[in-house]
Amino acid sequence: MTFDSSKPSLVQSVQNSMVKHAYSLKVPKKLKIAEDFLCEGFHLVQEAFKSDLKLRFIFATKEGLSHPDGLEIQELAKRNKVRCFEVTPQIISYLSDTVSPQGMLAVVKKIDSTLPSQAEGLYLAVDQVQDAGNMGTLFRSAEAFGVKHIFLTEGCCDPFNPKVVRAAMGSLFRVPYAVGKTWNEYMEWAKENQVNSYALTLEGSKSLLETKFSNKSMVWVGSEGAGLPKELSDACTDRVLIPMTGQVESLNVSVAASIALFQAGLKISR
């Protein structure tokens, strides 16, 4: 089928097959087995193009298409042979995961889950983190602080959950990840590749400031409530504590991970 660069076709019914497919990506069970995910808002659709992802199609309202960012996206779509469709505001609201939709979203092919082909640098390993906002922030911080790969254990929030995609602000598209294995399997990979592992825990035996990270380092963070399993912490090279003052007992997992990755990245780069 040849690409038609003419005015976007109008889609008005939620019974349309493309609308049905897009809506199915909001349903966790269907999203998990689907090959695609939803990417909502001007910035994220632009980031998907910039990151060379495969966009299946784009839905936008008349206002979204006429917005300056919408016009830029249409040019990107033409160059990349991606179909744009004008839809009603009601359809955008039906598909949107936000209170005030911008009027544009895309259906995008998922990035494949992989293990690193070689071990070098800083890694982030995440166990049982289920909050979508935290997961998105973890991807964003990982990119900011030079993480080469993210490992997500079974039970973690789906990285393509719409809230994760939004919170990651495009970092999800650029930081490679592995998903769906147990922590034991990731630790086995680390041992085979001589990667030192560091458990970030309130019962840490070393201060983060005193920890000597190697040039192959995996930082482990755990769930919002329970933290890391004792068996996992004990299996790591070191258990690391973030020193805190006052009466604060713990930090949000994404905040704690960000601090640890920043510190580890500094020491590895020296």
Order of alpha helices (4+ residues) and beta strands (2+ residues): beta-alpha-alpha-beta-alpha-beta-alpha-alpha-beta-alpha-beta-beta-alpha-beta-alpha-beta-alpha-beta-beta-beta-alpha-beta-alpha
